[in-house]
Amino acid sequence: MGDLARMADKVWTAEEFLRTDQREFGDAWRYELVDGRIVAHAAPTPAHARIVVALGGALTARMTGKDGCFPESGSGAAPENQQQANARIPDAMIRCRGLPRVLFEVLSPSELRRWRERDRKRLDEQNITGVEEIIEIYQSEPAIHIYRRGSGHWTFEPVDGLEAMLELRSVGLTLPLAEI
C-alpha cells in the first residue's frame, strides 16, 4: 500500500500540504490538494514537457530578476483563506516579490475533455493572492487562453496562431507563441 493510500483519511490544509515534502505522499510525478485531499498526477507527455521547457527558456531569457519577478516550475500556490483546502501546482509560474503573479497550465487533449475539472482548477487559481493572469496553453495546437484579473472580475482573451504574441501585462512582457 502506497503512502498516499495511508493518508487518504486525513483532510489536509494548504499550509500543511505545501510544507510537506511531496516524496512522503508516494511515487507520483506531482500532487495537488483538492478539497483537503491529496490528488496524484502522472508524469507529463513528451509534448507537454517540451512546451514547459520552451516556456521556461523564453521567460528566463527575457525576465529573470526583472522587477523582483522570476519564472519557476513545479512549485505550489494556495488560494486565499476561504479555500484553504486547495493548493494547486501549475506547470509554470512567474512569482513576483514572493507571490504568484502569472500561472501557466499546459492543456492536453484529455484535459480539454474534462472541462469541469479544468474550470474548477481555474477558479481555485483565481482565488490565489497575487495572481493577475492565468494562461492556458493548448498542447495540440498553437492556441492560448488568457484570463486576466480586471476591476472586480476576470476577462478572457483567446490567442491563436504561431505568428501571434502572448502579452503578459502584469509583468510587462511579450512572448511569440512560436517560441512556446
Legacy VTK file of the C-alpha trace (Angstrom):
# vtk DataFile Version 3.0
C-alpha trace
ASCII
DATASET POLYDATA
POINTS 180 float
0.000 0.000 0.000
1.431 3.374 -1.038
1.925 6.349 1.230
-0.963 8.190 -0.410
-3.370 5.368 0.447
-2.323 5.552 4.124
-3.012 9.318 4.112
-6.414 9.022 2.402
-8.431 9.628 5.575
-6.593 12.804 6.535
-8.061 16.144 5.490
-5.144 18.470 4.720
-4.862 22.240 4.797
-2.988 24.046 2.038
-0.372 25.114 4.587
0.283 21.510 5.699
0.360 20.285 2.115
2.816 22.926 0.878
5.064 22.381 3.902
5.297 18.596 3.334
7.943 17.017 1.092
5.903 15.500 -1.746
8.002 12.339 -1.634
6.102 11.493 1.561
2.904 11.145 -0.492
4.281 8.433 -2.786
5.924 7.951 -6.172
3.680 10.015 -8.448
5.258 12.783 -10.522
3.265 15.573 -8.863
0.500 16.128 -6.329
-2.131 18.782 -5.723
-4.521 19.384 -2.844
-8.217 19.475 -3.835
-10.911 19.820 -1.168
-8.447 18.736 1.510
-7.487 15.531 -0.325
-4.178 14.798 -1.985
-4.527 14.067 -5.719
-1.714 12.353 -7.636
-0.819 13.287 -11.218
1.021 11.184 -13.779
4.183 12.399 -15.466
3.624 14.720 -18.437
3.801 13.508 -22.015
6.869 14.469 -24.078
4.791 17.102 -25.928
3.669 18.639 -22.643
7.214 18.642 -21.266
8.601 20.303 -24.430
6.132 23.169 -24.046
7.019 23.679 -20.373
10.760 23.676 -21.177
10.334 26.100 -24.098
8.158 28.388 -21.974
10.688 28.354 -19.144
13.513 29.180 -21.529
11.602 32.032 -23.166
10.641 33.507 -19.779
14.126 33.139 -18.298
15.771 34.774 -21.319
13.527 37.831 -21.000
12.886 38.446 -17.356
14.940 36.812 -14.618
15.034 39.296 -11.769
13.015 41.918 -13.651
11.162 43.955 -11.025
11.612 41.223 -8.418
9.957 38.615 -10.668
11.289 35.171 -11.534
9.922 32.250 -13.581
9.652 28.878 -11.871
8.006 25.497 -12.373
6.709 22.768 -10.112
6.065 24.992 -7.100
2.774 25.331 -5.268
0.260 28.119 -4.968
-2.584 28.237 -2.435
-5.829 30.213 -2.625
-6.781 32.833 -0.046
-8.270 31.791 3.298
-11.741 30.964 2.010
-10.320 27.933 0.162
-7.511 26.668 2.353
-8.367 23.069 1.437
-6.795 23.579 -2.006
-3.232 24.016 -3.233
-2.575 23.947 -6.951
0.703 23.215 -8.719
0.712 24.984 -12.105
3.066 23.819 -14.847
4.962 27.099 -14.552
4.522 30.488 -12.955
6.030 33.913 -12.610
6.460 34.844 -8.961
6.964 38.484 -8.001
8.122 39.543 -4.548
7.099 36.184 -3.101
3.615 35.985 -4.630
2.486 34.110 -7.746
1.639 36.676 -10.451
1.150 34.631 -13.668
0.185 30.933 -13.750
0.701 28.715 -16.805
-1.177 25.475 -17.464
-0.443 23.244 -20.468
-3.677 21.553 -21.545
-3.551 18.098 -23.068
-6.380 16.826 -25.296
-7.671 14.726 -22.366
-7.741 17.787 -20.078
-9.811 19.630 -22.671
-12.414 16.856 -22.464
-12.543 17.193 -18.638
-13.736 20.795 -18.766
-15.419 20.756 -15.347
-12.138 19.833 -13.630
-10.276 22.449 -15.660
-12.825 25.141 -14.798
-12.677 24.193 -11.096
-8.887 24.405 -11.117
-9.008 27.821 -12.809
-11.483 29.082 -10.190
-9.145 27.875 -7.430
-6.244 29.636 -9.160
-8.238 32.860 -9.495
-8.504 32.937 -5.686
-4.744 32.832 -5.144
-3.378 36.024 -3.640
-1.288 37.935 -6.176
-2.413 36.086 -9.318
-3.197 38.553 -12.105
-3.082 36.288 -15.178
-3.771 32.616 -15.868
-2.502 31.299 -19.186
-3.840 28.027 -20.599
-1.600 26.712 -23.369
-3.053 24.159 -25.762
-0.727 21.220 -26.277
-2.181 20.078 -29.598
-2.370 23.425 -31.447
-0.826 26.914 -31.331
-3.536 28.424 -29.149
-3.645 30.081 -25.732
-6.447 31.277 -23.486
-5.617 34.245 -21.276
-7.619 35.008 -18.139
-6.846 38.410 -16.579
-7.940 39.946 -13.325
-9.834 43.154 -14.071
-11.673 45.583 -11.842
-13.584 43.111 -9.707
-13.837 40.448 -12.420
-11.814 38.246 -14.760
-11.600 38.817 -18.505
-10.955 36.233 -21.215
-8.840 36.610 -24.355
-8.151 33.847 -26.898
-4.871 33.998 -28.845
-4.009 31.620 -31.670
-1.540 31.040 -34.465
2.236 30.741 -34.474
2.566 34.382 -35.537
0.545 35.593 -32.506
2.042 37.178 -29.407
1.298 36.380 -25.773
1.142 39.644 -23.856
1.714 39.287 -20.114
0.542 42.697 -18.985
1.065 42.130 -15.273
4.828 41.733 -15.773
5.300 43.860 -18.918
6.438 41.003 -21.137
5.504 39.764 -24.630
6.331 36.295 -25.988
5.831 34.955 -29.535
3.683 31.814 -29.498
6.173 30.259 -31.914
8.733 30.166 -29.055
6.401 28.248 -26.812
LINES 1 181
180 0 1 2 3 4 5 6 7 8 9 10 11 12 13 14 15 16 17 18 19 20 21 22 23 24 25 26 27 28 29 30 31 32 33 34 35 36 37 38 39 40 41 42 43 44 45 46 47 48 49 50 51 52 53 54 55 56 57 58 59 60 61 62 63 64 65 66 67 68 69 70 71 72 73 74 75 76 77 78 79 80 81 82 83 84 85 86 87 88 89 90 91 92 93 94 95 96 97 98 99 100 101 102 103 104 105 106 107 108 109 110 111 112 113 114 115 116 117 118 119 120 121 122 123 124 125 126 127 128 129 130 131 132 133 134 135 136 137 138 139 140 141 142 143 144 145 146 147 148 149 150 151 152 153 154 155 156 157 158 159 160 161 162 163 164 165 166 167 168 169 170 171 172 173 174 175 176 177 178 179
